[in-house]
Amino acid sequence: MDAKKWYPTDFKQALHNSLTEIEVTELLIEPPRFVYGVLMLPTVLKYFIGTDQSVDITRRMTRARITGYKMYQFSETSTPVIIATSDPQDVVEGMLVFGLDGHQRNCIYELEGGTMDLVDVKVQIRLREGSLGTYEIRSGMMIDAGTFTWLGPTDELIPVEKMAWSLDDFLQGTFYDNIVRSQRRVSLDSSQ
């Protein structure tokens, strides 16, 4: 997942966010969620979980990956789904979101439930250990998290060749634009 210059600032912040082991331990009070589609975008995530746009959720998000899963789409422009495979070489990249309360996790369940199944996965994240001059020292950590996998038929699904879903079309579409506008209106209304 590369952060393109034109991506939303909050998404770029989430992509570049790395946590220390102490920060991860503090954030593990509630079960984290691994997201790999539109919920990787902080503005969209906050919209669906009913969180005010002024809340900085990016500090509780970090890049992550799971192995033994493959990503698929219904069409070239649809959002992705993932399916467990028996191949450890199959990798899905996304974001790990910490600190969601029960209501927020239930909001994600309401969005993803039905044709998706909430499963436990082992998620790999990179930790920030310190620095040596201008270089950051990093290590890896495995975290138990929940994610949603496809339950329906797979015969018409199109495999996504990359490990991460491209957000470009979604970000340039009207649905994302409408979410951004809605979040701005809510922020303006609550400040009056």
Phi and psi restraints in degrees (value plus and minus 20) as a CYANA .aco file:
   2 ASP   PHI    -120.6   -80.6
   2 ASP   PSI     120.9   160.9
   3 ALA   PHI    -107.8   -67.8
   3 ALA   PSI      87.2   127.2
   4 LYS   PHI    -100.3   -60.3
   4 LYS   PSI     131.3   171.3
   5 LYS   PHI     -75.4   -35.4
   5 LYS   PSI     -56.0   -16.0
   6 TRP   PHI    -107.0   -67.0
   6 TRP   PSI     -22.5    17.5
   7 TYR   PHI     -83.0   -43.0
   7 TYR   PSI     133.8   173.8
   8 PRO   PHI     -77.3   -37.3
   8 PRO   PSI     123.1   163.1
   9 THR   PHI     -77.1   -37.1
   9 THR   PSI     -62.6   -22.6
  10 ASP   PHI     -85.3   -45.3
  10 ASP   PSI     -54.7   -14.7
  11 PHE   PHI     -88.7   -48.7
  11 PHE   PSI     -62.0   -22.0
  12 LYS   PHI     -82.4   -42.4
  12 LYS   PSI     -58.0   -18.0
  13 GLN   PHI     -82.8   -42.8
  13 GLN   PSI     -63.3   -23.3
  14 ALA   PHI     -84.0   -44.0
  14 ALA   PSI     -61.4   -21.4
  15 LEU   PHI     -82.2   -42.2
  15 LEU   PSI     -55.2   -15.2
  16 HIS   PHI    -110.7   -70.7
  16 HIS   PSI     -25.6    14.4
  17 ASN   PHI     -93.1   -53.1
  17 ASN   PSI     108.6   148.6
  18 SER   PHI    -151.5  -111.5
  18 SER   PSI     123.7   163.7
  19 LEU   PHI    -129.3   -89.3
  19 LEU   PSI     137.7   177.7
  20 THR   PHI    -108.3   -68.3
  20 THR   PSI     145.9   185.9
  21 GLU   PHI     -81.8   -41.8
  21 GLU   PSI     -56.8   -16.8
  22 ILE   PHI     -84.2   -44.2
  22 ILE   PSI     -64.0   -24.0
  23 GLU   PHI     -81.9   -41.9
  23 GLU   PSI     -62.2   -22.2
  24 VAL   PHI     -81.0   -41.0
  24 VAL   PSI     -66.0   -26.0
  25 THR   PHI     -78.6   -38.6
  25 THR   PSI     -62.9   -22.9
  26 GLU   PHI     -85.7   -45.7
  26 GLU   PSI     -54.2   -14.2
  27 LEU   PHI    -101.3   -61.3
  27 LEU   PSI     -32.9     7.1
  28 LEU   PHI    -102.3   -62.3
  28 LEU   PSI      -3.6    36.4
  29 ILE   PHI     -81.8   -41.8
  29 ILE   PSI     -58.5   -18.5
  30 GLU   PHI    -133.0   -93.0
  30 GLU   PSI     129.4   169.4
  31 PRO   PHI     -84.5   -44.5
  31 PRO   PSI     109.3   149.3
  32 PRO   PHI     -96.9   -56.9
  32 PRO   PSI     145.3   185.3
  33 ARG   PHI    -142.3  -102.3
  33 ARG   PSI     115.4   155.4
  34 PHE   PHI    -113.7   -73.7
  34 PHE   PSI     101.4   141.4
  35 VAL   PHI    -139.4   -99.4
  35 VAL   PSI     128.5   168.5
  36 TYR   PHI    -159.0  -119.0
  36 TYR   PSI     -18.0    22.0
  37 GLY   PHI    -139.7   -99.7
  37 GLY   PSI    -155.3  -115.3
  38 VAL   PHI     -84.0   -44.0
  38 VAL   PSI     -43.0    -3.0
  39 LEU   PHI     -90.7   -50.7
  39 LEU   PSI     -26.9    13.1
  40 MET   PHI     -89.1   -49.1
  40 MET   PSI     -41.4    -1.4
  41 LEU   PHI    -103.4   -63.4
  41 LEU   PSI      97.8   137.8
  42 PRO   PHI     -73.9   -33.9
  42 PRO   PSI     -59.8   -19.8
  43 THR   PHI     -82.8   -42.8
  43 THR   PSI     -62.2   -22.2
  44 VAL   PHI     -89.4   -49.4
  44 VAL   PSI     -63.9   -23.9
  45 LEU   PHI     -77.6   -37.6
  45 LEU   PSI     -68.3   -28.3
  46 LYS   PHI     -82.9   -42.9
  46 LYS   PSI     -55.7   -15.7
  47 TYR   PHI     -80.9   -40.9
  47 TYR   PSI     -68.7   -28.7
  48 PHE   PHI     -96.2   -56.2
  48 PHE   PSI     -45.0    -5.0
  49 ILE   PHI    -118.0   -78.0
  49 ILE   PSI     -15.9    24.1
  50 GLY   PHI      51.0    91.0
  50 GLY   PSI      14.6    54.6
  51 THR   PHI    -122.7   -82.7
  51 THR   PSI     118.1   158.1
  52 ASP   PHI     -78.6   -38.6
  52 ASP   PSI     121.0   161.0
  53 GLN   PHI     -80.5   -40.5
  53 GLN   PSI     -46.2    -6.2
  54 SER   PHI     -93.6   -53.6
  54 SER   PSI     -34.1     5.9
  55 VAL   PHI     -94.4   -54.4
  55 VAL   PSI     108.3   148.3
  56 ASP   PHI    -107.1   -67.1
  56 ASP   PSI      71.2   111.2
  57 ILE   PHI    -102.2   -62.2
  57 ILE   PSI     -34.1     5.9
  58 THR   PHI     -82.3   -42.3
  58 THR   PSI     -47.1    -7.1
  59 ARG   PHI     -93.4   -53.4
  59 ARG   PSI     -29.0    11.0
  60 ARG   PHI    -130.5   -90.5
  60 ARG   PSI      -3.3    36.7
  61 MET   PHI    -143.5  -103.5
  61 MET   PSI     126.4   166.4
  62 THR   PHI    -173.3  -133.3
  62 THR   PSI     133.8   173.8
  63 ARG   PHI     -78.8   -38.8
  63 ARG   PSI     126.8   166.8
  64 ALA   PHI    -174.1  -134.1
  64 ALA   PSI     146.6   186.6
  65 ARG   PHI    -168.3  -128.3
  65 ARG   PSI     131.2   171.2
  66 ILE   PHI    -144.9  -104.9
  66 ILE   PSI     126.6   166.6
  67 THR   PHI    -129.0   -89.0
  67 THR   PSI     137.2   177.2
  68 GLY   PHI      61.2   101.2
  68 GLY   PSI      -1.0    39.0
  69 TYR   PHI    -154.5  -114.5
  69 TYR   PSI     128.6   168.6
  70 LYS   PHI    -147.1  -107.1
  70 LYS   PSI     126.2   166.2
  71 MET   PHI    -117.2   -77.2
  71 MET   PSI     121.8   161.8
  72 TYR   PHI    -155.8  -115.8
  72 TYR   PSI     143.8   183.8
  73 GLN   PHI    -154.1  -114.1
  73 GLN   PSI     138.1   178.1
  74 PHE   PHI    -101.2   -61.2
  74 PHE   PSI     -51.4   -11.4
  75 SER   PHI    -170.0  -130.0
  75 SER   PSI     154.2   194.2
  76 GLU   PHI     -80.5   -40.5
  76 GLU   PSI     -45.1    -5.1
  77 THR   PHI    -130.1   -90.1
  77 THR   PSI     -18.0    22.0
  78 SER   PHI    -101.6   -61.6
  78 SER   PSI     142.5   182.5
  79 THR   PHI     -91.9   -51.9
  79 THR   PSI     138.8   178.8
  80 PRO   PHI    -107.1   -67.1
  80 PRO   PSI     143.0   183.0
  81 VAL   PHI    -151.2  -111.2
  81 VAL   PSI     140.8   180.8
  82 ILE   PHI    -143.4  -103.4
  82 ILE   PSI     133.4   173.4
  83 ILE   PHI    -154.8  -114.8
  83 ILE   PSI     117.9   157.9
  84 ALA   PHI     -87.7   -47.7
  84 ALA   PSI     121.3   161.3
  85 THR   PHI    -145.5  -105.5
  85 THR   PSI     153.2   193.2
  86 SER   PHI    -116.7   -76.7
  86 SER   PSI     -15.4    24.6
  87 ASP   PHI    -119.2   -79.2
  87 ASP   PSI      93.4   133.4
  88 PRO   PHI     -88.0   -48.0
  88 PRO   PSI     -30.2     9.8
  89 GLN   PHI     -99.3   -59.3
  89 GLN   PSI     -36.6     3.4
  90 ASP   PHI     -94.8   -54.8
  90 ASP   PSI     107.0   147.0
  91 VAL   PHI    -153.7  -113.7
  91 VAL   PSI     119.3   159.3
  92 VAL   PHI    -140.7  -100.7
  92 VAL   PSI     108.1   148.1
  93 GLU   PHI    -120.6   -80.6
  93 GLU   PSI     122.9   162.9
  94 GLY   PHI    -182.7  -142.7
  94 GLY   PSI    -167.4  -127.4
  95 MET   PHI    -147.3  -107.3
  95 MET   PSI     123.2   163.2
  96 LEU   PHI    -121.2   -81.2
  96 LEU   PSI     107.7   147.7
  97 VAL   PHI    -131.5   -91.5
  97 VAL   PSI      99.7   139.7
  98 PHE   PHI    -119.4   -79.4
  98 PHE   PSI     143.5   183.5
  99 GLY   PHI      54.6    94.6
  99 GLY   PSI      -2.3    37.7
 100 LEU   PHI     -99.6   -59.6
 100 LEU   PSI     111.6   151.6
 101 ASP   PHI    -100.9   -60.9
 101 ASP   PSI     156.5   196.5
 102 GLY   PHI     -77.1   -37.1
 102 GLY   PSI     -62.9   -22.9
 103 HIS   PHI     -82.6   -42.6
 103 HIS   PSI     -63.6   -23.6
 104 GLN   PHI     -86.2   -46.2
 104 GLN   PSI     -60.7   -20.7
 105 ARG   PHI     -85.2   -45.2
 105 ARG   PSI     -57.2   -17.2
 106 ASN   PHI     -86.0   -46.0
 106 ASN   PSI     -54.9   -14.9
 107 CYS   PHI     -81.9   -41.9
 107 CYS   PSI     -61.0   -21.0
 108 ILE   PHI     -86.0   -46.0
 108 ILE   PSI     -60.0   -20.0
 109 TYR   PHI     -81.4   -41.4
 109 TYR   PSI     -62.7   -22.7
 110 GLU   PHI     -81.8   -41.8
 110 GLU   PSI     -57.5   -17.5
 111 LEU   PHI     -91.1   -51.1
 111 LEU   PSI     -65.7   -25.7
 112 GLU   PHI    -112.6   -72.6
 112 GLU   PSI     -42.2    -2.2
 113 GLY   PHI     -82.1   -42.1
 113 GLY   PSI     155.7   195.7
 114 GLY   PHI      76.7   116.7
 114 GLY   PSI    -103.2   -63.2
 115 THR   PHI    -114.8   -74.8
 115 THR   PSI     -16.7    23.3
 116 MET   PHI    -140.9  -100.9
 116 MET   PSI     133.2   173.2
 117 ASP   PHI    -138.2   -98.2
 117 ASP   PSI     111.2   151.2
 118 LEU   PHI     -98.8   -58.8
 118 LEU   PSI      99.8   139.8
 119 VAL   PHI    -146.5  -106.5
 119 VAL   PSI     136.7   176.7
 120 ASP   PHI    -106.5   -66.5
 120 ASP   PSI     115.3   155.3
 121 VAL   PHI    -155.4  -115.4
 121 VAL   PSI     139.1   179.1
 122 LYS   PHI    -116.7   -76.7
 122 LYS   PSI     101.0   141.0
 123 VAL   PHI    -131.5   -91.5
 123 VAL   PSI     115.3   155.3
 124 GLN   PHI    -120.0   -80.0
 124 GLN   PSI     108.9   148.9
 125 ILE   PHI    -145.6  -105.6
 125 ILE   PSI     143.4   183.4
 126 ARG   PHI    -120.0   -80.0
 126 ARG   PSI     114.3   154.3
 127 LEU   PHI    -121.5   -81.5
 127 LEU   PSI     129.9   169.9
 128 ARG   PHI    -114.3   -74.3
 128 ARG   PSI      96.1   136.1
 129 GLU   PHI    -114.6   -74.6
 129 GLU   PSI     -49.6    -9.6
 130 GLY   PHI     139.2   179.2
 130 GLY   PSI    -177.4  -137.4
 131 SER   PHI    -165.2  -125.2
 131 SER   PSI     136.3   176.3
 132 LEU   PHI    -151.9  -111.9
 132 LEU   PSI      79.1   119.1
 133 GLY   PHI      46.7    86.7
 133 GLY   PSI    -142.4  -102.4
 134 THR   PHI    -114.4   -74.4
 134 THR   PSI     -16.8    23.2
 135 TYR   PHI    -121.9   -81.9
 135 TYR   PSI     117.7   157.7
 136 GLU   PHI    -107.7   -67.7
 136 GLU   PSI     119.6   159.6
 137 ILE   PHI    -117.6   -77.6
 137 ILE   PSI     106.7   146.7
 138 ARG   PHI    -147.1  -107.1
 138 ARG   PSI     136.1   176.1
 139 SER   PHI    -161.2  -121.2
 139 SER   PSI     154.9   194.9
 140 GLY   PHI    -129.5   -89.5
 140 GLY   PSI     139.5   179.5
 141 MET   PHI    -169.3  -129.3
 141 MET   PSI     120.5   160.5
 142 MET   PHI    -117.7   -77.7
 142 MET   PSI     113.8   153.8
 143 ILE   PHI    -145.5  -105.5
 143 ILE   PSI     118.5   158.5
 144 ASP   PHI     -99.7   -59.7
 144 ASP   PSI     110.1   150.1
 145 ALA   PHI    -167.9  -127.9
 145 ALA   PSI     150.1   190.1
 146 GLY   PHI    -126.3   -86.3
 146 GLY   PSI     127.0   167.0
 147 THR   PHI    -168.0  -128.0
 147 THR   PSI     150.0   190.0
 148 PHE   PHI    -130.6   -90.6
 148 PHE   PSI     109.8   149.8
 149 THR   PHI    -137.7   -97.7
 149 THR   PSI     132.7   172.7
 150 TRP   PHI     -89.4   -49.4
 150 TRP   PSI     114.3   154.3
 151 LEU   PHI    -123.7   -83.7
 151 LEU   PSI     -41.6    -1.6
 152 GLY   PHI     -97.6   -57.6
 152 GLY   PSI    -194.0  -154.0
 153 PRO   PHI     -84.7   -44.7
 153 PRO   PSI     128.8   168.8
 154 THR   PHI    -129.5   -89.5
 154 THR   PSI     -25.2    14.8
 155 ASP   PHI     -83.6   -43.6
 155 ASP   PSI     -45.2    -5.2
 156 GLU   PHI    -124.9   -84.9
 156 GLU   PSI     -14.5    25.5
 157 LEU   PHI     -98.0   -58.0
 157 LEU   PSI     126.1   166.1
 158 ILE   PHI    -124.4   -84.4
 158 ILE   PSI     103.0   143.0
 159 PRO   PHI     -84.2   -44.2
 159 PRO   PSI     118.8   158.8
 160 VAL   PHI    -110.0   -70.0
 160 VAL   PSI     103.4   143.4
 161 GLU   PHI     -94.4   -54.4
 161 GLU   PSI     -45.0    -5.0
 162 LYS   PHI    -112.9   -72.9
 162 LYS   PSI     144.0   184.0
 163 MET   PHI     -97.0   -57.0
 163 MET   PSI     -44.1    -4.1
 164 ALA   PHI    -140.6  -100.6
 164 ALA   PSI     121.4   161.4
 165 TRP   PHI     -93.9   -53.9
 165 TRP   PSI     115.4   155.4
 166 SER   PHI     -97.9   -57.9
 166 SER   PSI     102.6   142.6
 167 LEU   PHI    -106.7   -66.7
 167 LEU   PSI     -25.4    14.6
 168 ASP   PHI     -74.5   -34.5
 168 ASP   PSI     -73.3   -33.3
 169 ASP   PHI     -81.8   -41.8
 169 ASP   PSI     -61.5   -21.5
 170 PHE   PHI     -83.0   -43.0
 170 PHE   PSI     -64.6   -24.6
 171 LEU   PHI     -84.3   -44.3
 171 LEU   PSI     -47.7    -7.7
 172 GLN   PHI    -112.1   -72.1
 172 GLN   PSI     -20.5    19.5
 173 GLY   PHI    -111.1   -71.1
 173 GLY   PSI     150.3   190.3
 174 THR   PHI     -93.0   -53.0
 174 THR   PSI     -49.4    -9.4
 175 PHE   PHI     -82.4   -42.4
 175 PHE   PSI     -67.0   -27.0
 176 TYR   PHI     -82.7   -42.7
 176 TYR   PSI     -63.8   -23.8
 177 ASP   PHI     -78.7   -38.7
 177 ASP   PSI     -60.9   -20.9
 178 ASN   PHI     -86.4   -46.4
 178 ASN   PSI     -57.3   -17.3
 179 ILE   PHI     -84.4   -44.4
 179 ILE   PSI     -64.9   -24.9
 180 VAL   PHI     -80.0   -40.0
 180 VAL   PSI     -65.8   -25.8
 181 ARG   PHI     -82.2   -42.2
 181 ARG   PSI     -62.3   -22.3
 182 SER   PHI     -82.1   -42.1
 182 SER   PSI     -64.1   -24.1
 183 GLN   PHI     -84.2   -44.2
 183 GLN   PSI     -57.9   -17.9
 184 ARG   PHI     -84.7   -44.7
 184 ARG   PSI     -63.2   -23.2
 185 ARG   PHI     -81.2   -41.2
 185 ARG   PSI     -64.3   -24.3
 186 VAL   PHI     -81.8   -41.8
 186 VAL   PSI     -63.0   -23.0
 187 SER   PHI     -83.1   -43.1
 187 SER   PSI     -62.0   -22.0
 188 LEU   PHI     -85.7   -45.7
 188 LEU   PSI     -62.7   -22.7
 189 ASP   PHI     -83.8   -43.8
 189 ASP   PSI     -58.7   -18.7
 190 SER   PHI     -96.2   -56.2
 190 SER   PSI     -39.0     1.0
 191 SER   PHI    -107.0   -67.0
 191 SER   PSI     -27.3    12.7
